[in-house]
Each structure stands twice: as C-alpha cells, then as structure tokens.
Amino acid sequence: MTHNINIYTHPSSLGGTGLFATTKITPGQLVLSIPEPLVTVPDDIHLTECCSRCMLWRPAGGGTSMLNLYEDERSLNYCTGCRVVKYCSKDCQRADWRALHKVECAIFKKLHPRILPGSVRATIRMLWTTPGEAWSQINSLESHESELRKTDKWEMITLMAKGAHGYSGTILGEKDVRGVYARLLINSITLVNSTFDPIGIAFDPLASLMNHSCDPNSVMVFDGRTVSVRALREIAKDEEITISYIDNTNPTSRRRSELQGRYFFTCSCQKCVSPATCSGLKEVFIDIPGVTTSNLEEYAWAAISTPSEDVLLKAIRALHTTKLWPLQRQPLPLLHHELIHSVYIPLSKWPQALLHSLLLYLYVDPVHYPQRHHPVRVTHAFTLVSLFLQVSGDLDSLERVAPKAKGMDLDLGKIIWGLLCEIVAHVALSHGTESTFAQTVRRKKQEVGEDLGANETTGVWVGKRINDVGLEEELVKIRVLVDGLLEEMKN
Ligand SMILES: C[S@@+](CC[C@H](N)C(=O)[O-])C[C@H]1O[C@@H](n2cnc3c(N)ncnc32)[C@H](O)[C@@H]1O
C-alpha cells in the first residue's frame, strides 16, 4: 500500500530503472509514503529491542530514551511461543501472527537460543509474504549476482540462501532463492529509529527503485515501519528522485569504496566528480604510540567502533592536534557523535554530552545538512534541547565542565524555548505533521511552555514568536563555551 505518490518509474541515466517526479515537488514535501513495506525485520542486535510488527524501539536500560524522546508507556514482551521476537501490544502480536509469525514461530523455537541472521529472516518473510503479482517487479531489480560471485561474500551468500531455502520450505529452487537473497542485499534499506540509528532491515520493491546520489534531492525517514521519502530541495517535474544509500557526509574515497563494495557502481554526482580537497597534513607529533600523521585517519576510523571515553577522546584530540583537520571532516564529527551517544548519555554525563552536541549543532550540522528541515538536523536539535533540559536544573554541573560559563548569565530558558520554536517550525517538513516525532516535539513544547510560564523570569519567553525570542544572541554567548572546548582539544 502506498500513499501520496508524486512519482513514476522510468529507465534512468544513472542505472536500470529509477523513480521520477510527476510534478514539481517543493522542499519538505512528501514524495512517497509506504505505511506497510513488504518486509521489515529488526536486525540481530535489536531483535529484543524492537516490536517485530510495528518496529517500535525500546532500548535496553533506557538508552537515549533518557532524553524523553519516547514518552509513551509501551514496553515489549516476548512471543511466548518462540521467546525470540517481541511485541509492543496484543494487536501487533496478532497482526504479525496472521501475516507470518505462525509459520516462523516453530522454526525460531526449534533453533532457540540460536537465532537466524536478519538477512535470512527477511528473505524467509519475502518468500512467504510477497504476492504473486509482485514477483515480476522484484525479479526486474538489480541483483548484481555476477559481480557478487567474484567477491569473498559469495560463500556466505550461498550459505545464507541455503538456510532461507531450507527453513522457508518454499517451492522455489535453491538457485532462485539465492537470486532473491542477492536482490535483498542490493535493494534492502537500513531501517532507522527516530534518532537515525540503524535498527533493522526493510525491503519494498517500489522504494528500492530509487537510485543514489551523494548530493540527493530527497531523504528517507522512518516512523516505526512506515517509510516516507521527503524532498530536501525543490524537485522539477520529470527530475529523478535520488536518496543517499550511505552516510554522504563521509569523504569521497570512503563513499566510493562503500558504493562500489556494496552496490557495484561508481557515483557520478557533482560531489563525486569535483570532490572537496583536504590539504595534506603537516607532520605533527601525536602522543599515541604507533600513530603518525600518515596513519592517523585510519586510527581515528578504527576508534569509532570502541565506545570508550578514553579511546574516543584520544582519537578526537589527535585529530584536533593537527590543527588542520576540518571540524566537518569525518571521522571527527562521528567520533564526537559516538562520544555523546555511546558514552556520555548512557552515563548521564549531561554537561559533557551538551557541550559536544553544541559543537556539532553550531559548527557541523549546518555544513553537513544545509537544509534547515533536514530530518537529521532537526533530530539533532531535539536531542540538544533534551540535554539543555537535563542541565538546566543544575547549572553548576555545566560550569564545572565549562568554567567559562561562570558569570556568563546564560538564559537557558530562552535557549530551550527558542530551539523548541525552531524545531516545531521545521518538523512538518522534516518528518511530517502527524509523525510520532512531530507529536513528541509538540508535546514537549507544551510541557516546557507550562513550566516556563509558571516562572516569572522565564515566563516572558513563552508566547513570543520565534524571531522575537532572541535565540541567536544567546547562542553567540554559548559559542564561547564550545570554542573553549575546541581550544582545550587542540592543546
Ligand atoms: C536499490 S537499486 C536501485 C534501482 C535500480 N536502478 C534497478 O533498476 O534495480 C541499486 C542499484 O541501482 C544502481 N544505481 C543506483 N544508483 C546509481 C548511481 N547513482 N549510478 C549508477 N548506478 C546506480 C546500481 O546498480 C545499484 O546497485
């Protein structure tokens, strides 16, 4: 089932078939919405943290929910049959049982405590739930089987497809199932939560037709299992709809190898054809054994997968020490992001999380996501508000981490209210007015408005229009704190 389709399919100059605009589409407008993609499954890590039907995400121990991003009371319960998948409600459990789980449950139970990998679970779902008429559409999608055969992935693909073939009991032959598995690998979409962290795998034959650009005109947003595609900028009638398959904030060489390695093509978008150059780094002393200017980048990328404050800070400091590593060049922003989300927030180190988030908000996001309504930028701004709210009751804690905050007379109420006004102004275009995220944002604004309104000093901001709040002048002050952090990191 699809909604608001402003698109048609047509051969693409980029490769194979693509989706094109039937009419002019304005920035933030919905291009396409698929409430029920053909397949959605939680990935292996998130199998116990997601409802297997609606993909509601409930991280173990709270995770970023400590930021009050997810306010409803629903919790997840195991399917009592297999004790492998979880659901948020009886309705979700019943719907999933009818759709497929009645068959899956016995297999999962037999294998327990082992679980089938997400790609195999997704293939089995595809084999069971795809309506007959959709197969021609799926079979016409790129599978890159001949290229895959030449890679070291082929052995694993053969093994996984064999598993999917055996467990599904399909009437298709093993070779055909391998074709389905290969198409899933090339055409599946990473399902993300509302903070854009990957939590699952989604596949839908229509959404899969979108080709890639590192400078895309659209972006994909998930609300549970609903996939929406929204315009980042104006799209002309008959222009091809493009999204980015990968993190397009990465440097060109990394994007190239990711696209070639996973999707077997070389992107020829403007960003790839005339890449921004990064001048060579001068030899500087890096106080980490074995790390020199020439292997610094590799060292920093490797640090991302180690969620330890010590490792991440060491890598961040090493990049800053060069004094020539642009703040926006990956992996520096990613390291700051990891530090916030994998270390500071889980440890409730709010002032530290706030300072690093401010650094990204002020210096990185406007460059990585130039559109104010870019969903990642809006989501980051909301995380920032949540961190300000955590710190607002204990300004001393901020002063301990950022001594320059002393005597600054910061008006956190003004900043929180200003940011919330800004987010509410953009959320309709970034996520859609009726999205769960937009509802959470509006609820938070109302709650904060009531709190601020009850206080004589802070109450003055409530009711003011966004341009009259004075957010900018307060951000100028707070920029000094971020500059202090940067100075400290460089020395
Ligand atoms: C998800 S599919 C997109 C739909 C595809 N065009 C089709 O007809 O099946 C991904 C594949 O499309 C092709 N593709 C996507 N974006 C491309 C681009 N910018 N340049 C060249 N080929 C692209 C590649 O073959 C890639 O593996």
PDBQT file of the ligand as one rigid body, heavy atoms in Angstrom, charges set to zero:
ROOT
HETATM    1  C1  LIG A 501      18.459  -0.154  -4.971  1.00  0.00    +0.000 C 
HETATM    2  S1  LIG A 501      18.864  -0.439  -6.636  1.00  0.00    +0.000 S 
HETATM    3  C2  LIG A 501      18.152   0.928  -7.412  1.00  0.00    +0.000 C 
HETATM    4  C3  LIG A 501      17.238   0.507  -8.511  1.00  0.00    +0.000 C 
HETATM    5  C4  LIG A 501      17.956   0.102  -9.764  1.00  0.00    +0.000 C 
HETATM    6  N1  LIG A 501      18.161   1.247 -10.618  1.00  0.00    +0.000 N 
HETATM    7  C5  LIG A 501      17.197  -1.002 -10.502  1.00  0.00    +0.000 C 
HETATM    8  O1  LIG A 501      16.765  -0.780 -11.632  1.00  0.00    +0.000 OA
HETATM    9  O2  LIG A 501      17.071  -2.069  -9.942  1.00  0.00    +0.000 OA
HETATM   10  C6  LIG A 501      20.579  -0.163  -6.538  1.00  0.00    +0.000 C 
HETATM   11  C7  LIG A 501      21.327  -0.356  -7.826  1.00  0.00    +0.000 C 
HETATM   12  O3  LIG A 501      20.990   0.669  -8.764  1.00  0.00    +0.000 OA
HETATM   13  C8  LIG A 501      22.157   1.117  -9.456  1.00  0.00    +0.000 C 
HETATM   14  N2  LIG A 501      22.417   2.530  -9.083  1.00  0.00    +0.000 N 
HETATM   15  C9  LIG A 501      21.833   3.223  -8.085  1.00  0.00    +0.000 A 
HETATM   16  N3  LIG A 501      22.272   4.496  -8.047  1.00  0.00    +0.000 NA
HETATM   17  C10 LIG A 501      23.183   4.606  -9.032  1.00  0.00    +0.000 A 
HETATM   18  C11 LIG A 501      24.003   5.688  -9.487  1.00  0.00    +0.000 A 
HETATM   19  N4  LIG A 501      23.995   6.884  -8.915  1.00  0.00    +0.000 N 
HETATM   20  N5  LIG A 501      24.831   5.438 -10.528  1.00  0.00    +0.000 NA
HETATM   21  C12 LIG A 501      24.881   4.220 -11.115  1.00  0.00    +0.000 A 
HETATM   22  N6  LIG A 501      24.113   3.157 -10.741  1.00  0.00    +0.000 NA
HETATM   23  C13 LIG A 501      23.269   3.353  -9.705  1.00  0.00    +0.000 A 
HETATM   24  C14 LIG A 501      23.287   0.210  -9.027  1.00  0.00    +0.000 C 
HETATM   25  O4  LIG A 501      23.352  -0.870  -9.905  1.00  0.00    +0.000 OA
HETATM   26  C15 LIG A 501      22.819  -0.263  -7.656  1.00  0.00    +0.000 C 
HETATM   27  O5  LIG A 501      23.384  -1.483  -7.277  1.00  0.00    +0.000 OA
ENDROOT
TORSDOF 0
